[in-house]
């Protein structure tokens, strides 16, 4: 009797633990916990198509500045019709994308997600994003966007996302600093040579030899990659492949290094360690007279500097006439592969990229949007930086990363860093970078 | 005869069934672990062994490719050997140094001096802290110009190195940081030291052994099992190094920088898996799978969370409880002061000390090392120091 009871006990326990395990598996494999009320929705949608469809929208806008804006846009959309209800899910930046990857692999992704604009091709190739060609065909939606942004969301000439916002970099300079050293505050530097001359005038040293103010520094206040692309207007990488070792880029890298040579690499590393952490802004503190930043920078600093003291100018040109090339990126809206309601999701994406919603986003967040009409709207243009950014889009290079070289930077950046550290010369390093990325693309083909 | 054999024969049978029952119960007790092992360790381990022979990328393909991945790793991948070399260099430098430091520290803290408990607490405290907060702290301490380490070196006329900005000094810098938190190992050694019988020392003392001799011939042999255990666990944790290369990189957009000097094996594996989606590269086997992938995941999540906490501050951390700013519907809210009510104390303190601080919005996303948006600048004048 006792024995039988014990056997029963053993069997029951085993069955229970197995059940627990299986239910745990099915819980993660079947319904995502993030869904909440969403879990039963797909079935309901399938059985009675007339019923309201709930879309789960993932984005990383969780701050007190951005969240209210995106939630307002969503609630307007929900109120505007009665077929679709969009639920906003905040996912921390970066984490959301890894989460999406797992959700796509498990076959239960969110309906719409905000993703990185320059890596769309990778997700298209890996079947992580839904092809939007069939939806887009109907309404020529590409005319809404700046062309380079549209180009970034296409893979094999078919779109896999709709651009949402973007950014573009240009020169900010301190007018009082210009006046102080006798430069005309209305005449910002136009070429690299001018930039260098102005910067040297603006450098200020204290008696003990430490820099009190630096006119400009190519790496710490812009980045070598920006200046290399500015030189010949060709991205470091695009869908065709890498363009690292053009003669202009070799010259540009030498020029970038010359800033370190003149100002001292060690001093500049120290400068970067105190200010480059992005928590302490050198331009606002008056320790840097010129800097290259994206358009939203103005909105961040204008409350702390006199707006009339902030000068803005296009990127200086490599040589007169070579172009004020700049770089940008952004975010796009995607339907993860395997999402249940692509038609409804697309409708929501169309709404978010339409002029009204884009204008609202631009106006309240001073963020550069993907819609040409919204970016050039008269009300949006009232803000001087927004106007400047809209004009600057024609010089903005967006370089979509080829799916066969998603990690090209891990190979190429250290080779360029070696030049800046004085361990290699520009020509040989850029040749090596070109070969390394080409080889990476070949092996990943 | 039969009468005697009968019960004797019956007895072992009964014992056998008792043993069987006990064994069954024993298995019952370990069952949760066995299930956990199969589901979360063994299964994924075998799965990743299999995927190392395929071109698995999470979502689109999983075809058998034989030894191609291994061939690529050993002969073509330019970062594989670099990352392996970096990891070995770090382990070889870190394990002996931290072991030596913690044994020395434990011996010092084993002395009978008044107030010893306070010292023990002080030296143990750093190992309570962990994660990205500590890295951030050390990035400040090791800052080439204004960091306290180089400032103190400067008092002795030594020009400190660039630490995290100088490729030759990045790994020593991290080992230096690790030596600060040897408290965990120190605690083990301290416990072992207190277990060494007093009479051994007394006997040696009567025989005229010097303190150094006593240490070498009594203490070290007596605590050698603990040293062995500690060295093994430190070796394991040394090979798992990952976050340091990810977080403490000189250029936040290039993990492992400067010059790949912090490109550790696990970091390389992580980037291949989650940046290039090459889940099947053999780097992932056997170092990865469930256990270390999940520890990798949790460490990156930890990074993100802490990162966002330091950037934005949780509600609890904010000093001064001004109501959350209602942005709507005014287009451009006055940010000064109002924003300051919603920033972490640390940043406000920092603003008071260092001048204006740009507070990264959570949306201040770094893609390719570039910032996307920033929400506010904290200014000293609006700071109320708690």
Interface residues (C-beta under 8 A of the other chain):
Chain A: X3 X6 X10 X13 X14 X17 X18 X21 X25 X60 X61 X62 X63 X64 X65 X66 X68 X69 X72 X92 X93 X94 X95 X98 X101 X104 X105 X116 X118 X122 X125 X126 X127 X128 X167 X223 X266 X267 X269 X270 X271 X272 X273 X274 X277 X278 X279 X280 X281 X284 X285 X294 X296 X297 X299 X300 X301 X303 X304 X329 X337 X363 X364 X365 X366 X367 X406 X407 X409 X410 X411 X413 X414 X417 X418 X421 X423 X436 X439 X443 X444
Chain B: X17 X21 X24 X25 X28 X31 X32 X35 X39 X57 X58 X59 X60 X72 X76 X78 X79 X139 X143 X144 X145 X146 X147 X162 X164 X165 X166 X167 X250 X251 X253 X254 X255 X256 X257 X258 X259 X260 X263 X271 X272 X274 X275 X276 X277 X297 X300 X301 X304 X305 X308 X312 X324 X325 X326 X327 X328 X331 X332 X334 X335 X336 X342 X347 X350 X354 X355 X356 X357 X358 X359 X360 X361 X362 X363 X364 X365 X367 X368 X369 X370 X371 X372 X373 X374 X375 X376 X377 X379
